[in-house]
Amino acid sequence: MQIIVTGSSGKLGRAAVAALRKAGHRVIGLDIAGPIAPGQSMRADCTNFGEVMGALSGIDMGGGPPDAVVHLAGIPMPGPATDHRTFEVNTLSTYNIFSACTRLGIPRVVWASSETLFGLPFTEPPAFVPIDETHPDRPNWSYALSKQLGETMAESFCRWNPGMTIVSLRFSNVFSAEDYAELPAIQANPRWRRMNLWSYVDHEDAGDACRLALEADLAGHQKLVIAAADTLMDIETAELLADYYPDIDRRGEITGHRSLLSSEEARERIGYQPRASWRTRVEAGR
């Protein structure tokens, strides 16, 4: 396929581009930052609807709209910008991508939703664990609210356009090489990481989830949790729950270092199977 990836110079964007190109797809990256390579990437601001329409309507002189868009542009976490700016950038850019794809007849969009929809940081316990797509949405800050509205828009655009497919990938905290260097501090303070149930996803697994979501036989709006198979901690998960969430509703047996974010639905629908773990990354020095 011919695919445009927005936010292509970011942590998740780089991983998605690499996974797609490895699979043989032709990829053009869009970003407001990072290096630009003719024929491989271009500068575009996804909060500007005209720029989005221009970029998606033809990626070179001989081409038209792409077959699909992977939308990863935006402010990737709370903190780098004010709350109102985070909400503005993330909500507007997502609307612009969905709307432009509809107008141009681009039938599939995969975009970065977030685990924060479930209630992170958990000032009160989640409804149950492991958390899956049936858990109620409880956005607790502007960043999470922007992701909830993105999913609401995805649902509406797919209802308005029955031939359109939008996949909302609810990524856990994406970890790349530099993030694994923080593991000693993270593991020394389990109380701090309770805020997202000690969950994460390796950047390569996250990038591959984007590819799988593009290639899978899906229709309409799909919401899928994307996480690692284990937690970030060297303490077993049942012990973490006993210490920090002793009264939580446990659905099924929780053994070993099992993640409390379930990617089972993603496995069934798109074939997602997390392969990386912090254990192998640290041992390999990556």
BAFI-3210 file (N, C-alpha, C; in Angstrom, 3 decimals, decimal comma, padded with zeros to 6 digits):
// residues 286
n [1|2|3|4|5|6|7|8|9|10|11|12|13|14|15|16|17|18|19|20|21|22|23|24|25|26|27|28|29|30|31|32|33|34|35|36|37|38|39|40|41|42|43|44|45|46|47|48|49|50|51|52|53|54|55|56|57|58|59|60|61|62|63|64|65|66|67|68|69|70|71|72|73|74|75|76|77|78|79|80|81|82|83|84|85|86|87|88|89|90|91|92|93|94|95|96|97|98|99|100|101|102|103|104|105|106|107|108|109|110|111|112|113|114|115|116|117|118|119|120|121|122|123|124|125|126|127|128|129|130|131|132|133|134|135|136|137|138|139|140|141|142|143|144|145|146|147|148|149|150|151|152|153|154|155|156|157|158|159|160|161|162|163|164|165|166|167|168|169|170|171|172|173|174|175|176|177|178|179|180|181|182|183|184|185|186|187|188|189|190|191|192|193|194|195|196|197|198|199|200|201|202|203|204|205|206|207|208|209|210|211|212|213|214|215|216|217|218|219|220|221|222|223|224|225|226|227|228|229|230|231|232|233|234|235|236|237|238|239|240|241|242|243|244|245|246|247|248|249|250|251|252|253|254|255|256|257|258|259|260|261|262|263|264|265|266|267|268|269|270|271|272|273|274|275|276|277|278|279|280|281|282|283|284|285|286]
n.u [000,831|000,252|001,123|000,530|002,175|001,562|003,269|005,748|008,393|008,481|008,758|006,990|006,168|008,517|008,959|006,666|006,916|009,252|008,369|006,358|007,722|009,509|007,751|007,210|005,604|004,937|005,935|005,211|006,274|004,810|005,436|005,952|008,403|011,840|014,057|013,807|013,263|013,363|010,767|010,390|009,532|007,716|007,094|004,456|001,666|-000,563|-002,635|-003,570|-006,022|-005,974|-003,315|-003,281|-005,179|-003,851|-001,501|-002,522|-003,905|-002,247|000,791|002,995|004,069|003,007|001,123|-001,863|-004,231|-003,255|-003,436|-004,009|-003,892|-001,737|-002,157|-000,286|000,540|000,760|000,547|002,282|001,879|000,781|002,066|004,317|003,118|000,710|-002,447|-004,709|-003,599|-002,600|-005,020|-006,226|-004,443|-004,339|-007,040|-007,936|-006,117|-006,686|-009,374|-009,010|-007,532|-009,327|-011,504|-010,367|-009,578|-012,065|-013,217|-011,473|-011,703|-010,136|-009,872|-009,065|-007,928|-005,512|-004,939|-003,370|-004,727|-005,198|-004,095|-004,775|-007,436|-008,765|-008,681|-006,288|-004,150|-004,522|-006,311|-008,369|-009,215|-009,169|-012,090|-011,892|-009,450|-007,538|-007,482|-009,580|-011,095|-013,718|-013,781|-014,978|-014,754|-012,834|-011,726|-009,249|-007,879|-006,922|-005,482|-006,254|-008,959|-008,922|-008,261|-010,483|-012,466|-011,432|-011,916|-014,687|-015,188|-014,134|-015,973|-018,256|-017,507|-017,167|-019,781|-021,103|-019,920|-020,094|-018,195|-015,773|-012,950|-011,730|-009,191|-008,671|-005,967|-005,250|-002,712|-000,369|002,122|004,694|007,829|011,171|014,686|016,047|014,231|014,253|016,502|015,667|014,654|015,778|015,140|012,377|011,654|012,465|010,541|007,666|005,177|004,871|004,521|002,096|000,195|-000,358|-000,807|001,613|002,234|003,329|004,546|006,683|008,529|008,930|007,021|004,751|004,942|004,659|002,059|000,643|001,085|-000,166|-002,816|-003,447|-003,341|-005,173|-008,358|-010,870|-013,733|-015,559|-015,467|-012,867|-011,644|-008,713|-006,634|-003,190|-000,443|002,472|003,275|004,001|004,557|006,363|007,771|009,925|008,707|006,197|002,974|000,615|001,459|001,954|-000,675|-001,814|-000,491|-001,141|-003,689|-005,688|-008,394|-009,426|-011,399|-010,668|-010,400|-010,203|-007,226|-004,236|-000,990|002,585|004,413|002,391|000,836|-001,445|-002,980|-004,942|-004,236|-005,680|-007,921|-006,815|-005,042|-006,823|-008,214|-006,386|-004,081|-002,053|000,777|002,689|006,200|008,502|010,238|011,049|012,937|014,475|015,382|016,974|018,920|020,107|021,227|019,886]
n.v [-001,203|002,336|004,661|007,273|008,586|010,436|012,625|011,464|011,716|011,317|009,280|007,002|007,315|006,923|004,220|003,082|003,805|002,377|-000,304|-000,505|000,002|-002,121|-004,171|-003,781|-001,700|001,483|004,473|007,735|010,278|012,697|015,680|018,321|018,744|017,533|015,731|016,156|014,244|014,151|012,582|010,776|012,019|014,904|018,349|019,297|020,708|019,353|020,564|022,415|022,606|023,026|022,412|019,715|018,661|019,296|017,744|015,124|014,846|014,349|012,871|013,071|014,299|012,575|011,102|010,250|010,449|008,613|005,064|004,627|006,113|006,621|008,030|009,742|012,128|014,916|016,149|014,150|013,436|014,442|017,548|018,584|020,803|023,414|022,583|023,410|023,824|021,287|019,855|021,279|020,951|018,126|017,359|018,918|018,226|015,522|015,575|016,935|015,080|012,853|014,064|014,992|012,555|011,381|013,146|012,809|010,200|008,245|005,160|003,995|004,571|004,524|005,308|006,966|006,378|006,145|004,633|006,237|006,852|005,081|005,982|006,902|009,221|006,675|007,672|006,619|003,170|001,123|-000,252|-002,995|-005,637|-007,796|-004,814|-004,287|-003,642|-003,311|-001,894|000,958|004,308|006,822|009,572|011,602|013,940|016,710|015,762|013,028|013,440|014,569|012,329|010,699|012,207|012,013|009,312|009,356|010,969|009,263|007,149|008,487|009,406|006,952|006,014|007,879|007,314|004,447|002,816|003,309|002,670|003,031|002,666|002,747|002,744|001,932|002,798|001,742|003,190|004,099|002,643|003,245|002,850|004,823|005,173|002,794|003,086|004,337|002,441|001,410|003,474|003,520|000,943|001,077|002,528|001,522|002,584|004,983|004,216|002,964|004,503|003,946|001,276|-000,034|-000,514|-000,833|-000,499|-001,858|000,044|-001,100|-003,154|-001,552|-000,075|-002,178|-002,928|-000,868|-001,461|-004,005|-003,312|-001,834|-003,754|-005,720|-007,419|-005,504|-003,557|-000,492|001,333|000,502|-000,320|-000,876|-002,257|-001,818|-003,237|-004,308|-007,745|-008,115|-006,476|-003,459|-004,028|-005,754|-007,118|-009,506|-009,474|-010,063|-009,553|-006,804|-005,893|-006,727|-005,052|-002,432|-002,258|-003,793|-004,580|-004,819|-005,817|-008,837|-010,367|-013,430|-015,517|-014,161|-014,322|-014,545|-012,001|-010,734|-008,406|-005,785|-004,604|-005,751|-007,181|-008,933|-008,698|-007,289|-009,215|-011,133|-009,729|-008,370|-009,847|-009,143|-009,664|-009,134|-009,016|-008,065|-007,370|-005,592|-007,009|-008,523|-006,386|-004,886|-006,760|-007,057|-004,628|-002,559]
n.w [000,000|-000,409|001,876|004,200|006,976|009,738|012,042|011,801|012,627|015,301|018,327|018,237|015,610|014,060|014,556|013,430|010,714|010,077|010,451|008,525|006,117|006,143|005,679|003,059|002,153|000,621|002,002|003,096|005,155|007,324|009,056|011,469|012,384|012,617|010,308|006,731|003,870|000,447|-001,355|000,657|002,988|004,194|005,061|007,142|008,819|010,909|012,241|010,556|008,262|005,490|004,807|005,473|003,649|001,288|001,508|001,647|-000,708|-002,827|-003,065|-004,657|-007,869|-009,730|-008,410|-006,505|-003,802|-000,823|000,010|002,638|005,942|008,664|011,626|013,771|014,678|016,931|020,338|022,471|025,140|028,452|029,644|027,930|026,784|027,509|029,085|027,581|025,076|024,427|024,254|022,162|019,929|019,636|019,306|017,111|015,052|014,724|013,939|011,482|009,955|009,828|008,538|006,102|004,961|004,559|002,671|000,560|-000,110|001,117|002,484|004,936|008,230|010,716|014,024|016,875|019,765|023,340|026,448|028,559|028,536|030,176|032,746|033,788|035,504|037,947|040,385|041,699|042,006|039,003|037,302|036,989|036,599|034,426|032,432|029,678|026,438|027,210|029,514|031,327|029,977|031,470|031,360|032,821|032,500|030,327|028,125|027,953|027,529|024,976|023,492|023,951|022,652|020,089|019,526|019,619|017,404|015,445|015,529|014,619|012,019|010,738|010,871|009,313|006,900|005,529|004,220|005,370|007,449|010,674|012,953|016,286|018,178|021,338|022,842|025,294|027,499|025,475|025,024|024,209|023,367|024,976|027,017|028,469|029,981|032,251|033,898|036,427|038,280|038,018|038,883|041,473|042,689|042,983|043,691|042,287|039,586|039,699|038,687|036,009|036,139|035,956|033,324|029,843|026,417|024,007|021,579|019,043|018,927|019,104|016,715|014,908|015,468|014,282|011,569|011,383|011,952|009,716|007,711|008,362|008,049|008,521|009,577|009,864|013,003|015,159|018,365|020,072|022,548|023,041|024,314|026,211|027,046|029,640|032,867|033,824|036,072|038,439|040,382|041,076|039,493|040,959|043,551|043,425|043,053|045,458|047,231|046,392|045,200|046,751|046,893|044,379|041,537|040,191|037,126|036,107|036,283|037,557|037,021|037,540|035,862|034,523|032,333|033,208|031,386|028,869|025,767|024,296|022,608|020,467|019,583|018,598|016,592|014,892|014,908|016,662|018,607|021,278|021,238|022,394|025,478|028,476|029,801|027,933|026,425|028,187|028,855|026,377|026,120|024,852]
ca.u [000,000|000,860|000,656|001,068|002,294|001,758|004,119|006,704|009,707|008,365|009,153|006,086|006,169|009,694|008,760|005,634|007,508|010,173|007,603|005,635|008,685|010,024|006,724|007,121|004,716|005,547|005,561|005,593|006,086|004,438|005,750|006,348|009,782|012,647|014,644|012,946|013,942|012,491|010,235|010,154|008,861|007,456|006,683|003,033|001,081|-001,864|-003,688|-003,985|-006,797|-005,515|-002,080|-003,631|-005,803|-002,817|-000,584|-003,201|-004,517|-001,273|002,086|004,026|003,456|002,295|000,291|-003,047|-004,317|-002,708|-004,399|-004,324|-003,144|-001,459|-002,136|000,427|000,944|000,091|001,336|002,177|001,687|000,594|003,282|005,111|002,381|-000,387|-003,593|-005,587|-002,894|-002,608|-006,369|-006,458|-003,635|-004,701|-008,410|-008,049|-005,359|-007,403|-010,524|-008,563|-007,170|-010,544|-012,318|-009,690|-009,655|-013,440|-013,419|-010,603|-011,979|-009,121|-010,806|-008,605|-007,065|-005,086|-004,437|-002,905|-005,495|-004,341|-004,504|-005,241|-008,897|-009,297|-008,692|-004,957|-003,571|-005,576|-006,518|-009,253|-008,897|-009,982|-013,267|-011,458|-008,206|-006,869|-008,335|-009,731|-011,881|-015,027|-013,653|-015,540|-013,853|-012,820|-010,621|-008,995|-007,172|-007,212|-004,893|-007,134|-010,215|-008,715|-008,301|-011,872|-013,173|-010,950|-012,645|-016,067|-015,164|-013,932|-017,260|-019,182|-017,083|-017,465|-021,233|-021,472|-019,290|-020,041|-017,032|-014,555|-012,476|-010,806|-008,739|-008,128|-005,045|-005,096|-001,342|000,219|003,305|005,637|009,210|012,269|015,968|016,371|013,298|014,661|017,543|015,007|014,075|016,145|014,367|010,978|011,475|012,715|009,387|006,444|004,013|004,713|004,006|000,740|-000,698|-000,832|-000,783|002,957|002,156|004,130|004,653|007,934|008,283|008,834|005,704|003,764|005,014|004,105|000,606|000,126|001,074|-001,185|-004,135|-003,672|-003,440|-006,213|-009,692|-011,698|-014,723|-016,078|-014,540|-012,346|-010,837|-007,864|-005,564|-001,876|000,468|003,393|002,686|004,390|004,670|007,724|008,324|010,518|007,807|005,103|001,798|-000,306|001,986|001,684|-002,097|-002,058|000,070|-001,662|-005,112|-006,040|-009,811|-009,840|-012,048|-009,746|-011,124|-009,274|-006,012|-003,139|000,218|003,851|004,523|001,381|000,354|-002,820|-003,694|-005,095|-004,217|-006,285|-008,778|-005,921|-004,541|-007,872|-008,692|-005,336|-002,918|-001,000|001,397|003,908|007,384|009,596|010,086|012,169|013,956|015,390|015,997|018,053|019,995|020,790|021,826|019,204]
ca.v [000,000|003,662|005,074|008,471|008,514|011,746|012,507|010,414|011,876|011,020|007,942|006,011|007,502|006,265|002,769|002,710|003,910|001,249|-001,543|-000,486|-000,146|-003,490|-005,039|-003,535|-000,602|002,771|005,352|009,133|010,825|014,105|016,160|019,726|018,762|016,413|015,847|015,937|013,572|014,158|011,290|009,962|012,793|016,300|019,189|019,625|020,954|018,674|021,420|023,278|021,735|023,181|021,651|018,294|018,344|019,342|016,608|013,854|014,778|013,882|012,911|013,433|014,860|011,553|010,273|010,802|010,156|007,315|004,016|004,665|007,077|006,327|009,365|009,709|013,490|015,521|016,232|012,728|013,183|015,673|018,163|019,405|022,026|023,669|021,698|023,839|023,636|019,845|019,512|021,922|020,318|016,730|017,234|019,516|017,448|014,272|015,925|017,282|013,844|012,086|014,793|014,983|011,196|011,201|013,953|012,326|008,788|007,364|004,314|003,441|005,366|003,975|006,475|006,712|006,704|006,064|003,968|007,223|006,862|004,194|006,652|007,255|008,410|006,047|008,176|005,585|001,921|000,802|-001,076|-004,387|-005,969|-006,918|-003,883|-004,508|-002,628|-003,139|-001,030|002,289|005,443|007,755|010,515|012,404|015,178|017,221|014,869|011,870|013,907|014,723|010,990|010,250|012,895|011,425|008,069|009,730|011,398|008,072|006,458|009,265|009,389|005,627|005,912|008,701|006,759|003,012|002,148|003,768|001,947|003,770|001,823|003,511|001,902|002,476|002,447|001,986|004,044|003,555|002,666|003,001|002,576|005,781|005,016|001,656|003,532|004,819|001,311|001,308|004,438|003,088|-000,252|001,440|003,254|000,951|003,428|005,992|003,643|002,454|005,419|003,283|-000,166|-000,540|-001,020|-000,209|-001,275|-001,583|000,842|-001,941|-003,789|-000,521|000,179|-003,319|-002,886|000,025|-002,228|-005,045|-002,688|-001,443|-004,917|-006,651|-007,339|-004,843|-002,613|000,427|001,823|-000,531|000,167|-002,004|-002,003|-002,278|-003,205|-005,437|-008,892|-008,067|-005,146|-002,930|-004,268|-007,049|-007,703|-010,171|-008,626|-010,320|-008,865|-005,377|-005,664|-006,874|-003,890|-001,131|-002,340|-005,090|-004,921|-004,685|-006,967|-009,545|-011,216|-014,457|-015,725|-013,236|-014,975|-014,024|-010,560|-010,443|-007,037|-005,524|-004,150|-006,934|-006,997|-010,125|-008,301|-006,962|-010,489|-011,795|-008,954|-007,981|-010,729|-008,507|-010,452|-008,438|-009,879|-007,464|-007,165|-004,842|-007,962|-008,792|-005,133|-004,528|-007,752|-006,796|-003,309|-001,679]
ca.w [000,000|-000,315|003,198|004,821|008,433|010,356|013,224|011,417|013,257|016,723|018,782|017,658|014,160|013,482|014,632|012,463|009,377|009,896|010,320|007,247|005,018|006,203|005,093|001,626|001,806|000,315|003,106|003,121|006,486|007,504|010,396|011,533|012,887|012,155|008,967|005,571|002,760|-000,735|-001,715|001,849|004,029|003,863|006,171|007,159|010,136|010,881|012,773|009,443|007,398|004,117|004,633|005,501|002,368|000,266|001,648|001,403|-002,041|-003,812|-002,398|-005,617|-009,078|-010,488|-007,542|-005,890|-002,368|-000,420|000,328|004,072|006,750|010,071|012,243|015,040|015,001|018,075|021,566|022,831|026,568|029,220|030,156|027,029|026,459|028,436|028,893|026,488|023,819|024,173|023,807|020,867|018,884|019,423|018,806|015,782|014,064|014,471|013,098|010,130|009,258|009,544|007,558|004,808|004,413|004,084|001,467|-000,517|-000,383|001,706|003,229|006,215|009,097|012,007|014,770|018,239|020,955|024,521|027,679|029,537|028,528|031,205|034,043|034,254|036,575|038,730|041,740|042,236|041,291|037,823|037,598|037,051|035,897|033,468|031,705|028,237|025,737|027,832|030,699|031,059|029,771|032,597|031,152|034,020|032,190|028,988|027,130|027,811|026,943|023,530|022,899|023,977|021,571|018,844|019,298|019,293|016,004|014,613|015,480|013,783|010,618|010,181|010,719|008,156|005,689|005,824|003,644|006,014|008,633|011,536|014,054|017,408|018,943|022,682|023,216|026,596|027,494|024,502|025,494|023,272|024,025|026,029|028,134|029,290|030,909|033,460|034,625|037,846|039,066|037,974|039,705|042,874|043,217|042,397|043,965|041,240|038,334|039,849|037,968|034,782|036,410|035,646|031,946|028,794|025,183|023,298|020,381|017,849|018,957|018,807|015,278|014,184|015,638|013,231|010,317|011,461|011,890|008,316|006,828|008,805|007,459|009,521|009,060|010,863|014,024|016,044|019,486|020,479|023,515|022,598|025,465|026,353|027,734|031,045|033,449|033,904|037,392|038,749|041,378|040,394|039,378|042,065|044,725|043,214|043,312|046,897|047,929|045,976|044,859|047,346|046,771|042,983|040,902|039,302|036,187|035,651|037,067|037,252|037,494|037,035|035,652|033,503|032,201|033,615|030,188|028,020|024,311|023,717|021,487|019,353|019,055|017,830|015,445|013,936|015,025|017,458|019,670|021,717|021,238|023,158|026,909|029,042|030,240|026,819|025,998|029,121|028,698|025,103|026,154|023,914]
c.u [000,865|000,273|001,320|001,055|002,513|002,537|005,248|008,070|009,665|008,753|008,299|006,075|007,338|009,518|007,726|006,178|008,420|009,420|006,898|006,586|009,275|009,048|006,512|006,192|005,517|005,031|006,082|005,288|005,699|004,782|006,063|007,786|010,541|013,159|013,627|013,777|012,995|012,065|009,942|009,402|008,679|006,993|005,199|002,572|-000,331|-002,968|-004,206|-004,712|-006,348|-004,244|-002,354|-004,246|-004,760|-001,899|-001,249|-003,779|-003,551|000,120|003,256|003,325|002,644|001,297|-000,929|-003,046|-003,742|-003,829|-004,857|-003,461|-002,956|-001,235|-001,540|000,882|000,158|001,047|001,190|001,918|001,340|001,947|004,052|004,441|001,296|-001,566|-004,436|-004,914|-002,841|-003,956|-006,628|-005,728|-004,134|-006,097|-008,525|-007,310|-006,090|-008,647|-010,083|-008,201|-008,422|-011,368|-011,683|-009,760|-011,051|-013,646|-012,630|-010,812|-010,900|-009,838|-010,351|-007,661|-006,769|-004,518|-004,151|-003,887|-004,616|-004,966|-005,084|-006,764|-009,490|-009,317|-007,339|-004,854|-004,661|-005,580|-007,553|-009,007|-009,727|-011,118|-012,903|-010,116|-008,246|-007,874|-008,382|-010,673|-013,271|-014,976|-014,240|-014,458|-013,987|-011,694|-010,479|-008,193|-007,407|-006,652|-005,812|-008,463|-010,079|-008,757|-009,728|-012,670|-012,708|-011,692|-014,118|-016,163|-015,003|-015,242|-018,225|-018,792|-017,358|-018,969|-021,709|-021,011|-019,096|-018,830|-015,724|-014,233|-011,488|-010,475|-008,078|-007,272|-004,775|-003,740|-001,090|001,438|004,376|007,067|010,159|013,569|016,255|015,454|013,702|015,771|016,956|014,483|014,509|015,342|012,900|010,752|011,738|011,505|008,094|005,218|003,789|004,074|002,644|-000,230|-001,134|-000,702|000,514|003,060|003,044|003,951|005,956|007,644|008,168|007,499|004,610|003,758|004,414|002,591|-000,037|000,037|-000,042|-002,587|-004,466|-003,977|-004,610|-007,545|-010,659|-012,698|-015,198|-015,017|-014,166|-011,477|-010,046|-006,779|-004,265|-000,884|001,438|002,688|002,974|004,334|006,124|008,454|008,982|009,778|006,647|003,820|000,822|000,151|001,768|000,227|-002,410|-001,582|-000,686|-003,148|-005,688|-007,485|-010,318|-010,467|-011,071|-010,547|-010,155|-008,036|-004,913|-001,869|001,455|003,857|003,518|000,955|-001,091|-003,598|-003,749|-005,126|-004,853|-007,171|-007,946|-005,323|-005,583|-008,213|-007,611|-004,091|-001,777|-000,524|002,686|005,084|008,490|009,226|011,265|013,291|014,966|016,071|017,168|019,220|020,786|021,461|021,197|017,991]
c.v [001,253|004,318|006,370|008,269|009,925|011,574|011,520|010,552|011,602|009,595|006,852|006,110|006,802|004,754|002,309|002,756|002,720|-000,058|-001,621|-000,671|-001,553|-004,462|-004,774|-002,420|000,646|003,790|006,757|009,671|012,296|014,518|017,651|019,860|017,599|016,605|015,530|015,313|013,536|012,749|010,386|010,706|014,221|017,038|019,484|019,754|020,386|019,469|022,394|022,423|021,830|022,389|020,150|017,876|018,331|018,133|015,291|013,733|014,314|013,994|013,102|013,849|013,835|010,756|010,996|010,504|008,779|006,304|004,073|005,721|006,498|007,673|009,291|011,102|013,997|015,641|014,898|012,426|014,496|016,232|019,029|020,722|022,230|022,753|022,110|023,638|022,154|019,408|020,051|021,199|018,909|016,571|017,757|018,691|016,155|014,521|016,174|016,032|013,056|012,761|014,764|013,603|010,916|011,914|013,404|010,850|007,837|006,474|003,854|004,394|004,548|005,148|006,107|007,267|006,373|005,266|004,949|007,317|006,062|004,824|007,020|008,762|007,905|006,576|007,320|004,318|001,782|-000,131|-002,542|-004,514|-007,439|-006,040|-004,280|-003,453|-002,408|-002,254|000,347|003,339|006,401|008,770|011,471|013,668|015,529|016,330|013,679|012,271|014,091|013,370|010,436|010,910|012,391|010,143|008,338|010,189|010,198|007,310|007,173|009,233|008,037|005,421|006,712|008,082|005,258|002,283|002,490|002,908|002,827|002,886|002,713|002,575|002,568|002,049|002,666|002,887|003,421|003,744|002,393|002,914|003,525|005,636|003,861|002,022|004,004|003,683|001,214|002,257|004,038|001,912|000,013|002,110|002,725|001,828|004,442|005,391|002,959|003,274|004,857|001,759|-000,823|-001,056|-000,232|-001,011|-000,886|-000,874|-000,015|-002,681|-002,781|-000,191|-000,948|-003,387|-001,964|-000,715|-003,261|-004,465|-002,220|-002,644|-005,847|-006,392|-006,805|-003,924|-001,725|000,891|000,692|000,119|-001,002|-001,543|-002,605|-002,110|-004,368|-006,564|-008,871|-006,636|-004,693|-003,358|-005,644|-007,744|-008,351|-009,355|-008,826|-009,616|-007,358|-005,052|-005,758|-005,655|-002,595|-001,124|-003,643|-005,527|-004,902|-005,981|-007,594|-010,503|-012,237|-014,506|-014,782|-013,805|-014,298|-012,509|-010,075|-008,981|-006,935|-004,774|-005,329|-006,556|-008,180|-009,787|-007,962|-008,228|-011,145|-011,047|-008,637|-008,868|-010,140|-009,438|-009,757|-009,389|-009,362|-007,336|-006,351|-005,792|-008,249|-007,519|-004,766|-005,490|-007,512|-005,439|-002,334|-001,035]
c.w [000,000|000,925|003,618|006,330|008,957|011,653|013,013|012,074|014,754|017,046|018,142|016,134|013,492|013,470|013,613|011,034|009,105|009,675|008,971|006,071|004,990|005,554|003,606|001,201|001,449|001,311|002,874|004,514|006,436|008,922|010,319|012,018|012,287|010,741|007,877|004,454|001,573|-001,127|-000,538|002,948|003,555|005,110|006,063|008,605|010,137|011,556|011,716|008,411|005,944|003,853|004,628|004,168|001,251|000,308|001,271|-000,004|-003,116|-003,262|-003,358|-006,910|-009,852|-009,686|-007,033|-004,406|-002,042|-000,200|001,779|004,746|008,152|010,753|013,643|015,463|016,207|019,241|022,286|024,295|027,262|029,637|029,191|026,629|027,499|028,125|027,697|025,137|023,441|023,621|022,397|019,741|018,591|018,827|017,378|014,730|013,725|013,628|011,659|009,329|008,884|008,446|006,178|004,169|003,868|002,756|000,274|-000,839|000,105|002,712|004,604|006,933|010,346|012,794|016,224|019,247|022,166|025,662|028,694|029,579|029,680|032,596|034,602|034,475|037,520|040,163|042,460|041,427|040,018|038,199|037,746|036,356|035,490|032,715|030,236|027,665|026,341|029,075|030,392|030,849|030,948|032,418|032,330|033,758|030,733|027,895|026,880|027,177|025,434|022,826|022,900|022,852|020,208|018,520|018,987|017,843|015,076|014,444|014,538|012,314|009,979|010,004|009,509|006,845|005,878|005,246|004,332|007,232|009,386|012,722|015,106|018,253|020,286|023,244|024,697|026,405|026,588|025,003|024,331|024,062|025,183|027,247|029,046|030,265|032,235|034,330|036,093|038,732|039,131|038,924|041,177|043,514|042,605|042,606|042,850|040,000|038,496|039,024|036,619|034,895|035,938|034,201|030,989|027,513|024,506|021,979|019,130|017,792|018,609|017,311|014,474|014,332|014,605|011,902|010,314|011,332|010,476|007,440|007,164|008,105|008,517|008,840|010,199|011,833|014,962|017,126|020,054|021,451|022,993|023,751|025,383|027,092|029,232|031,564|033,414|035,171|037,513|039,884|040,643|040,514|040,532|043,345|044,622|043,518|044,804|047,679|047,625|045,603|045,426|047,108|045,332|042,472|039,911|038,421|035,586|036,524|036,609|037,863|036,910|036,955|034,597|033,522|032,654|032,543|029,227|026,542|023,593|022,517|020,256|018,750|018,156|016,546|014,415|014,019|015,816|018,564|020,104|021,846|022,151|024,632|027,405|029,470|029,128|026,348|026,891|028,987|027,431|025,075|025,201|024,595]
res [m|q|i|i|v|t|g|s|s|g|k|l|g|r|a|a|v|a|a|l|r|k|a|g|h|r|v|i|g|l|d|i|a|g|p|i|a|p|g|q|s|m|r|a|d|c|t|n|f|g|e|v|m|g|a|l|s|g|i|d|m|g|g|g|p|p|d|a|v|v|h|l|a|g|i|p|m|p|g|p|a|t|d|h|r|t|f|e|v|n|t|l|s|t|y|n|i|f|s|a|c|t|r|l|g|i|p|r|v|v|w|a|s|s|e|t|l|f|g|l|p|f|t|e|p|p|a|f|v|p|i|d|e|t|h|p|d|r|p|n|w|s|y|a|l|s|k|q|l|g|e|t|m|a|e|s|f|c|r|w|n|p|g|m|t|i|v|s|l|r|f|s|n|v|f|s|a|e|d|y|a|e|l|p|a|i|q|a|n|p|r|w|r|r|m|n|l|w|s|y|v|d|h|e|d|a|g|d|a|c|r|l|a|l|e|a|d|l|a|g|h|q|k|l|v|i|a|a|a|d|t|l|m|d|i|e|t|a|e|l|l|a|d|y|y|p|d|i|d|r|r|g|e|i|t|g|h|r|s|l|l|s|s|e|e|a|r|e|r|i|g|y|q|p|r|a|s|w|r|t|r|v|e|a|g|r]
***
